[in-house]
Amino acid sequence: MKFLFTLSRAIDALMNAIGRVVIWLTLVVVLISAANAVVRKTFHYSSNGWLEIQWYLFGAIFLLAAGYTFLKNEHVRVDIISQRLSRRTQIIIETIGVLFFMLPACLLLIYLSWPFFMLAFETNEQSSNAGGLVRWPVKLLIPIGFTLLVLAGISHLIKCVAYLSGKGPDPLAPMGGKTSEELLAEEIAAEAELKRQQSLQAGN
């Protein structure tokens, strides 16, 4: 388990580093989008190249941040049933899901997307839009993104096995405080309480 824990920590460090890069990449996309809109409305000029950079970076954010999001347990979970079960049963379901569904699906997508990228790279595929960009870099993001997701899945699987064997912490516990769902629930409850108090004051 010592080697597996070391591997898991290395993967987590990689995901955190990529996550920090993607955070700044989000700012870059916002600035480019704003600049494109201002130039188009003010000077009546538009560049397909700059528009495609915006689209490419938007795709990069989602593909590169998928593993980071999974690491932070911030991905969408359909857990209407499992949330009513014991934590150990939840971890068993999580292990089965990662091992038999998530990892095979990601590996299949890597296998299918690699020839897609290679064809674009070998032919130096260009955008069909005038002034557009070369296409293979954005197609390379597909296998890279799913490879990162596979690595995140392996790290998560190690944590699940460690928890089930009594050698690790709860892998489903929120990292860094409350989950997004808990924060949202608290915000909704606070707004409902505020409206209730306002209605009582109006009645008085």
Secondary structure by P-SEA (a helix, b strand, c coil): caaaaaaaaaaaaaaaaaaaaaaaaaaaaaaaaaaaaaaaaacccccaaaaaaaaaaaaaaaaaaaaaaaaaccccccccccccccaaaaaaaaaaaaaccaaaaaaaaaaaaaaaaaaaaaaccccccccccccaaaaaaaaaaaaaaaaaaaaaaaaaaaaaaccccccccccccccaaaaaaaaaaaaaaaaaaaaaaaac
